[in-house]
Amino acid sequence: MKMKEKSSKKGVIIGIIALIVIVAVIGVIYCIFRPGTQSGSKDITINVINSAGETSSYEVATDAEYLQGAMDDADGLSYETDSTDMVITVNGETADYNTDQAYWAFYINGEYCNYGITQQPVADGDVFSIEYTKG
């Protein structure tokens, strides 16, 4: 019986060590491949297309390195996020995926954004589109 307990504890310790190593490797990979940012002043455009297809454009001069900071700098643009930092409301209009599969899609220079607003880098001349989309 004592031998089984000792073996079980050893397995748990090895499992914990393996988990720590995996988390460390993932962290290193993220640091190497995360999107690069551009410091300094940037001029960008943010276009918001609501559910009616109407477009509101914001010319933004910002020092922000990520889209969320640039959105904060855009006069007249408002947004709300949920607990996971997913944008749910833009300019007072809420997209509720649970109700009608609607969401806010983000594009950079015509291409779908690969990152959320807290990780999407901003570069001078970028054009972002935030589009109300029904699934």
Backbone torsions as a table, in degrees:
resi	resn	phi	psi	omega
1	MET	NA	-43.2	179.9
2	LYS	-63.2	-36.1	-179.3
3	MET	-64.6	-40.9	178.7
4	LYS	-64.0	-43.3	179.6
5	GLU	-62.7	-42.7	179.9
6	LYS	-63.9	-43.4	179.0
7	SER	-65.3	-39.4	179.7
8	SER	-65.2	-43.5	178.6
9	LYS	-64.3	-39.2	179.2
10	LYS	-63.2	-41.1	178.5
11	GLY	-64.0	-40.2	178.9
12	VAL	-64.3	-43.7	-179.6
13	ILE	-63.9	-43.6	178.5
14	ILE	-62.9	-41.2	177.9
15	GLY	-61.4	-42.5	179.1
16	ILE	-64.8	-43.4	178.9
17	ILE	-62.6	-43.0	179.3
18	ALA	-62.1	-41.8	178.8
19	LEU	-61.9	-43.4	179.2
20	ILE	-62.2	-42.6	179.1
21	VAL	-63.3	-43.5	-180.0
22	ILE	-62.6	-45.0	179.0
23	VAL	-62.1	-41.3	179.0
24	ALA	-63.4	-43.3	179.1
25	VAL	-63.3	-42.8	178.2
26	ILE	-62.2	-41.3	178.1
27	GLY	-61.8	-43.1	178.7
28	VAL	-64.9	-44.2	179.1
29	ILE	-60.4	-43.3	179.1
30	TYR	-61.9	-44.4	-179.0
31	CYS	-62.5	-34.5	-179.3
32	ILE	-74.0	-42.6	-171.6
33	PHE	-103.4	1.8	-179.8
34	ARG	-63.9	155.4	-177.0
35	PRO	-66.3	140.3	178.9
36	GLY	-79.2	154.8	-179.8
37	THR	-116.8	163.1	178.1
38	GLN	-116.9	121.4	179.4
39	SER	-87.0	166.0	179.4
40	GLY	93.2	-176.7	-176.1
41	SER	-75.1	139.7	179.5
42	LYS	-137.2	145.7	172.6
43	ASP	-111.7	120.3	-178.6
44	ILE	-131.5	168.1	175.4
45	THR	-121.8	136.4	173.4
46	ILE	-120.9	119.3	176.9
47	ASN	-106.3	130.4	177.1
48	VAL	-112.5	122.3	177.5
49	ILE	-110.3	114.0	-176.0
50	ASN	-82.9	-176.3	-176.0
51	SER	-65.9	-22.6	178.0
52	ALA	-87.1	-1.0	-179.7
53	GLY	84.4	7.7	179.2
54	GLU	-82.2	139.5	-177.3
55	THR	-108.4	132.8	170.1
56	SER	-115.0	129.2	-178.2
57	SER	-111.9	141.8	-179.8
58	TYR	-129.2	119.3	173.1
59	GLU	-91.1	121.5	-171.3
60	VAL	-123.0	125.5	169.1
61	ALA	-99.3	121.1	-172.3
62	THR	-145.8	152.9	170.4
63	ASP	-101.8	1.0	-177.3
64	ALA	-62.6	143.9	177.4
65	GLU	-93.9	-19.1	-178.0
66	TYR	-126.4	157.5	-174.6
67	LEU	-57.2	-39.2	-178.7
68	GLN	-57.8	-44.0	178.6
69	GLY	-64.0	-38.8	177.7
70	ALA	-66.3	-38.9	177.0
71	MET	-64.2	-37.1	177.3
72	ASP	-64.7	-31.3	-178.9
73	ASP	-82.1	-12.0	-176.2
74	ALA	-79.1	112.4	178.8
75	ASP	-62.9	125.7	176.8
76	GLY	91.6	-12.6	178.2
77	LEU	-90.2	127.4	176.6
78	SER	-125.5	150.0	178.5
79	TYR	-155.4	158.0	175.2
80	GLU	-132.6	147.7	176.9
81	THR	-118.7	162.3	174.1
82	ASP	-92.7	-170.1	-176.3
83	SER	-65.9	-15.7	179.4
84	THR	-101.5	11.7	-177.9
85	ASP	68.1	18.3	174.3
86	MET	-80.2	130.2	179.2
87	VAL	-71.8	123.3	-178.5
88	ILE	-113.8	-25.1	-178.5
89	THR	-133.6	132.5	175.5
90	VAL	-131.2	128.0	-179.7
91	ASN	49.1	40.5	175.7
92	GLY	84.8	-4.4	-179.5
93	GLU	-103.8	123.5	-177.9
94	THR	-98.2	134.1	173.3
95	ALA	-103.3	117.4	-176.1
96	ASP	-114.1	99.7	-177.1
97	TYR	-60.0	-34.9	-178.1
98	ASN	-68.3	-24.5	-179.3
99	THR	-87.8	-52.1	-174.8
100	ASP	-140.4	25.3	-179.1
101	GLN	56.9	30.5	178.2
102	ALA	-90.3	145.3	177.4
103	TYR	-154.3	166.5	176.1
104	TRP	-95.6	115.5	178.4
105	ALA	-92.8	138.3	-178.6
106	PHE	-113.3	133.4	179.5
107	TYR	-127.9	146.3	174.5
108	ILE	-124.7	120.5	-180.0
109	ASN	50.9	39.7	176.2
110	GLY	85.9	-5.6	-179.8
111	GLU	-108.8	145.9	179.3
112	TYR	-62.1	133.7	178.6
113	CYS	-67.2	137.0	178.9
114	ASN	-91.7	-7.3	-176.0
115	TYR	-129.7	161.0	173.0
116	GLY	-75.3	173.0	-174.6
117	ILE	-64.2	-24.4	180.0
118	THR	-80.3	-12.3	-177.9
119	GLN	-124.1	-4.3	-178.6
120	GLN	-80.5	112.1	-179.8
121	PRO	-65.4	153.0	178.6
122	VAL	-117.8	130.5	176.5
123	ALA	-124.3	154.4	179.8
124	ASP	-55.3	131.8	177.9
125	GLY	89.2	-4.9	179.7
126	ASP	-62.2	146.8	172.9
127	VAL	-121.6	116.3	178.9
128	PHE	-102.9	142.4	172.6
129	SER	-122.6	134.6	175.7
130	ILE	-117.4	111.0	-171.5
131	GLU	-118.2	127.9	172.3
132	TYR	-67.0	123.2	-173.8
133	THR	-130.8	134.5	174.7
134	LYS	-105.2	132.0	-177.5
135	GLY	-78.9	NA	NA
